[in-house]
């Protein structure tokens, strides 16, 4: 009986440890050269933090000399969805 309780407690501990595993944050940058046309975008890399993503996006817009016309967004932990033919993100920020 005690042996079963120890095995059960160990199993619960292991399963809860696996389910609490946190995925590292990855922020994907997209730059929109014409902010009025959000269907046209360019992927601008993946970054470790939202701040890095924002800064890289702004730098790219300035590099393209599109500060007045362009926009950007950063997506958290994005993955490509085959059926929708697009990237799906946990969160979008600007």
Legacy VTK file of the C-alpha trace (Angstrom):
# vtk DataFile Version 3.0
C-alpha trace
ASCII
DATASET POLYDATA
POINTS 94 float
0.000 0.000 0.000
2.714 2.485 0.966
4.745 1.435 -2.055
1.755 2.227 -4.309
1.349 5.661 -2.711
5.031 6.450 -3.242
4.831 5.379 -6.894
1.639 7.406 -7.392
3.135 10.501 -5.737
6.273 10.194 -7.874
4.212 9.853 -11.033
2.107 12.914 -10.185
5.256 14.904 -9.441
6.860 13.933 -12.762
3.740 14.707 -14.777
3.215 18.072 -13.119
6.860 19.000 -13.736
6.469 18.218 -17.437
3.256 20.205 -17.802
4.748 23.272 -16.107
7.668 23.411 -18.520
7.774 26.944 -19.853
8.556 27.547 -23.472
11.157 30.188 -24.100
9.904 33.396 -25.629
10.607 34.022 -29.285
9.361 37.225 -30.892
8.998 37.358 -34.677
9.184 40.728 -36.425
7.089 41.634 -39.467
7.534 44.934 -41.265
4.764 46.395 -43.418
6.356 48.756 -45.979
2.930 50.326 -46.586
0.909 50.432 -43.363
-2.320 50.800 -45.352
-1.674 47.417 -47.029
-1.236 44.797 -44.304
-1.394 41.944 -46.828
2.123 42.863 -47.935
4.718 42.241 -45.249
8.274 41.063 -44.831
9.527 38.830 -42.051
12.380 40.540 -40.261
13.818 37.867 -37.972
13.192 36.210 -34.616
14.293 37.807 -31.325
14.612 36.833 -27.667
12.495 39.669 -26.279
9.711 42.014 -27.313
12.014 45.007 -26.909
14.621 43.480 -29.259
11.883 42.740 -31.789
10.514 46.290 -31.631
13.958 47.843 -32.012
14.878 45.578 -34.939
11.588 46.445 -36.644
12.141 50.175 -36.199
15.735 49.860 -37.425
14.580 48.015 -40.556
11.946 50.658 -41.296
14.557 53.405 -40.929
17.020 51.432 -43.081
14.383 51.260 -45.832
13.703 55.004 -45.390
10.010 54.310 -44.789
9.522 55.929 -41.380
6.368 57.769 -42.466
4.800 54.984 -44.528
5.676 51.720 -42.796
4.474 49.847 -39.750
5.459 46.672 -37.899
4.239 44.025 -35.488
5.914 41.476 -33.239
4.428 38.038 -32.602
5.123 35.778 -29.624
6.027 32.104 -30.242
4.689 32.009 -33.796
4.326 28.795 -35.766
3.318 28.231 -39.362
-0.204 26.822 -39.715
-0.296 24.637 -42.824
-4.075 24.737 -43.396
-4.327 28.512 -42.986
-1.063 29.126 -44.899
0.035 31.743 -42.376
1.916 32.176 -39.114
-0.153 31.922 -35.938
1.167 33.610 -32.790
0.281 33.350 -29.105
0.254 37.149 -28.858
0.763 40.147 -31.155
2.310 43.412 -29.954
3.556 46.655 -31.419
LINES 1 95
94 0 1 2 3 4 5 6 7 8 9 10 11 12 13 14 15 16 17 18 19 20 21 22 23 24 25 26 27 28 29 30 31 32 33 34 35 36 37 38 39 40 41 42 43 44 45 46 47 48 49 50 51 52 53 54 55 56 57 58 59 60 61 62 63 64 65 66 67 68 69 70 71 72 73 74 75 76 77 78 79 80 81 82 83 84 85 86 87 88 89 90 91 92 93
